[in-house]
Amino acid sequence: MRKTNFFKIVVFLGDVFIMYAALFLALAARHRNLTPQFDNFLYVFFALYIFWLVLIFILNLYDLRFFKKPIDFFLSLIIFSILAFSAGVVYFYFRPTPDITPKTILILNVLIFDVLFVCWRYMFNLLLEASVAKEKAVIIGFHENIKEILPQVKKNYELVAFFCPPYLDGQKKCSIFSPGLDIVSEMAELRSIVAEKKVTSVVFALDFHSNQELVKEIFTVLPLTINYVGMDDLYESITKKVSLEYLDEVWFLEKISKPEDIFEQSAKRIFDFIFSVTGLALFMIFLPFAALAIKIEDHGPVFYAQKRVGKNGKTFILYKFRTMKESPNQDSKVWREKNYESVTRVGSVLRRLHLDELPQSYNIFRGDISFVGPRAEWLELAKVFEKEIPFYKQRYLVKPGLFGWAQINFPASKSVDEAKEKFEYDLYYIKNHSLLLDTEIILKAIKLFFL
């Protein structure tokens, strides 16, 4: 973990350096006399570069392995370039300086930075792979979730052995996921391997509470200087969701139970008010055109209203522009498959531009929902989930939102099983919600808008 933080600091400092290097090269391409020009631009571009660094962080470009996904990397870089240039235009428009009007310079700065950024990250990843030795680790026990995260675990650790005592149910399964690795069944063997191969981490792929005897045995045999990683924390850090397999009342008391942060709640409400007023202004602008188009196409109602479940289980009416053909029994089915034929032509345009969500600005203004939070579920579906999904009612601990962590990571659910996985993402948000995470969700939602 310390090494990872160190490398992220190195990447961050490298990004700052190439920002000013790009600025220097842009000025060199534009002007001959650099000395007074660069000094002036150095100061003026400082605030803009802070925003650029925030964008890089939000777009997940500080993931040290991100360059291994070229499509995602370059898509994020394109989005960064658009937002960085737009921010520069706005910044210099509201901050006019008589001696500096960086129009061409701004364009060159963004383009040169993109080229340097790609080269810098590519070189850094090559150096990282060549110089960094993975921590040696042993996996203890077996859990079905290990199948999902094993590839990522192997990227972070050099797996030495699987420890599966004969009395563990997953003993036979261990061999399936450990080709070429030792399957250790005795505690003496485990202690010997840890000492001989200098193992630095132990990953528990089992439930602590149901294996108390094994945990006590390990406690007496292995040194406390080793890094012990619980499966639940490892799974959460890799997948960015909370597995339902590890949930019980104790987990909620330990991980979720805490007093509300008054400052954070107040700040979030202020942001919601600002966003809702802005949304209502846009809503009033588009309302005449959307209403006229909807009425001309099929003469049905302009708005679609549905009863949803909010914070603390309180119900409210959520409003959207109607995008589907009017049907008297449209809410009679709990599960509705995607049926593009039932979407009107006007509705298709509204959905593509996300304008059908504008009326929800009224719900945000009223305080029914927030700008960011778990999706407000339809009342009838919520009743099904409360019966079928363990601890589902804990979803009502936070106010629902227009955009949510589950929405940007998982498509709309069409079954209880899919709803369970989506709930795992909601739990991650409930456990880790903060203004920083809200900002990340908003910018990732903007990223999805361009897809």
C-alpha positions, -999 to +999 in steps of 0.1 A: +000+000+000+028+024+009+046+016-024+014+022-043+009+056-027+046+065-034+042+056-071+009+077-073+028+107-059+055+102-085+028+100-112+012+132-098+044+151-098+051+139-133+017+152-145+024+186-130+058+187-147+045+178-182+017+204-178+042+232-175+064+215-201+035+215-225+029+252-217+066+259-224+065+241-257+032+258-267+048+292-261+079+281-280+058+272-309+038+304-307+065+330-297+102+334-299+109+354-267+099+330-239+113+345-207+088+372-198+059+353-215+065+320-195+067+338-162+033+355-168+017+323-181+032+303-152+011+322-127-021+326-148-024+289-157-019+277-121-056+277-111-065+260-144-040+232-139-054+225-104-088+218-122-070+196-147-054+175-120-089+171-104-102+159-137-074+134-141-082+120-107-119+118-113-115+101-147-095+073-129-063+081-147-043+077-115-049+039-116-014+026-121-028-002-143-051+020-163-029+020-194-035-017-198-070-008-210-062+013-241-098+019-251-109+032-217-076+052-213-080+070-246-117+076-242-110+092-208-082+113-223-106+126-250-131+135-224-104+152-203-093+172-234-128+184-241-134+194-204-099+208-200-103+231-230-138+241-221-127+249-186-099+271-200-123+290-222-146+297-193-117+305-170-101+331-193-135+345-202-143+354-166-107+363-158-098+388-185-062+400-185-051+428-208-017+413-215-026+376-219-053+363-242-043+326-246-065+313-275-041+295-296-018+288-266-047+270-248-053+247-278-016+240-282-012+234-245-040+208-244-028+190-275+009+189-265-001+178-229-021+149-244+009+137-263+033+141-234+007+125-210+004+093-231+042+090-234+047+097-197+022+071-186+035+045-211+071+049-199+060+049-162+041+016-167+071+000-184+093+011-155+067+000-129+064-035-144+102-039-146+112-026-112+084-035-088+084-069-071+050-082-061+043-090-025+043-128-019+010-140-005-008-171+007-046-176+003-063-193+032-096-211+026-120-208-003-149-186-012-169-184-044-161-147-047-124-156-051-132-167-087-144-132-096-114-113-082-086-139-087-072-122-118-069-089-100-054-106-070-027-122-092-018-087-106-012-074-070+003-105-054+027-133-062+007-162-050+028-188-033+003-214-019-033-221-011-039-232+025-070-256+026-072-278+057-091-311+051-121-299+072-128-269+050-155-274+024-135-257-003-105-280-002-111-296-036-120-264-052-087-248-042-068-269-067-090-256-096-078-221-091-041-228-082-024-244-112+013-249-103+008-238-067+012-258-035-021-269-019-012-269+018-034-288+043-013-288+075-005-258+097+031-269+099+034-268+061+019-234+061+044-221+087+073-236+068+062-220+034+057-186+050+092-187+065+110-202+035+094-181+008+093-149+029+055-144+025+045-109+034+007-111+031-020-136+040-054-133+022-084-149+040-108-163+014-133-174+042-156-160+068-138-151+101-169-156+122-176-192+111-140-203+113-130-191+147-109-223+155-088-219+123-083-182+130-070-189+165-047-216+152-032-192+126-029-165+153-006-188+173+014-201+144+021-172+120+038-139+130+018-108+135+042-088+114+026-103+082-001-082+065-034-100+070-061-091+044-098-100+049-117-113+019-145-087+024-121-058+024-101-072-005-133-078-025-146-043-019-113-026-028-111-045-061-148-045-072-159-013-056-190-031-042-199-049-010-206-086-012-238-097+004-221-129+015-203-111+043-232-091+056-247-095+090-260-072+118-225-068+132-212-056+098-237-028+097-229-018+133-192-017+126-192-003+090-223+018+086-234+030+120-221+065+126-235+100+133-243+121+102-217+147+093-236+180+097-211+199+075-212+173+047-250+172+048-253+209+047-228+212+019-246+185-001-280+203+004-265+235-008-251+218-040-285+201-045-302+235-043-278+250-068-282+220-092-319+220-088-323+257-096-301+253-126-321+222-137-354+240-132-342+269-154-333+244-181-366+226-176-385+259-181-366+265-213-372+230-228-408+225-214-427+243-242-408+224-269-409+190-252-446+194-242-456+204-278-437+176-294-451+150-270-487+163-275-483+164-313-471+128-315-498+109-295-519+135-276-510+118-243-498+134-210-466+154-210-453+140-177-449+105-162-454+103-125-446+072-104-445+065-067-409+059-054-393+051-021-370+077-005-349+081+026-362+062+057-388+044+035-408+076+029-427+075-004-430+103-029-440+110-065-412+113-090-417+132-122-402+127-157-411+136-193-431+108-207-411+089-232-433+058-238-467+053-254-495+058-230-510+025-216-536+021-189-518-009-173-482+003-178-474-001-141-492-035-137-461-055-144-433-055-118-406-065-143-407-048-176-383-059-204-368-033-227-393-027-255-380-001-279-413-002-299-432+013-269-408+043-268-421+072-288-400+090-314-399+121-292-392+099-262-362+084-279-347+118-285-354+129-249-337+098-236-307+101-258-301+137-246-312+128-210-337+156-212-365+133-199-348+136-164-351+174-162-385+173-143-366+155-115-350+189-107-383+196-089-379+165-068-343+176-059-356+211-051-383+196-028-357+174-011-373+141-022-340+131-038-305+144-040-284+150-071-262+120-061-274+088-043-289+054-049-316+053-075-351+059-060-368+026-066-404+021-077-426+012-048-438-021-062-403-033-070-390-021-037-416-044-020-402-074-040-366-065-031-373-061+006-385-097+006-359-113-016-327-093-008-312-094+027-309-061+044-324-042+014-342-018+037-308-004+048-307+012+014-330+038+028-304+051+052-293+077+026-314+099+004-318+085-032-304+105-061-306+113-098-271+097-103-257+069-082-227+046-079-247+016-089-261+033-120-227+042-134-213+007-127-242-016-135-270-015-161-307-015-151-316-047-134-342-071-149-342-098-122-338-102-085-303-116-090-292-085-110-309-063-084-288-080-057-256-071-075-267-036-080-275-034-043-239-044-036-228-012-054-254+008-034-239-006-002-205+006-012-218+041-017-237+040+017-205+029+034-181+053+017-203+082+007-186+116+008-184+148-012-154+135-030-172+103-040-202+124-051-179+145-073-164+113-088-199+100-096-210+133-112-180+134-135-182+097-144-219+103-153-207+131-175-183+106-191-211+082-198-231+110-214-205+110-242-207+072-248 
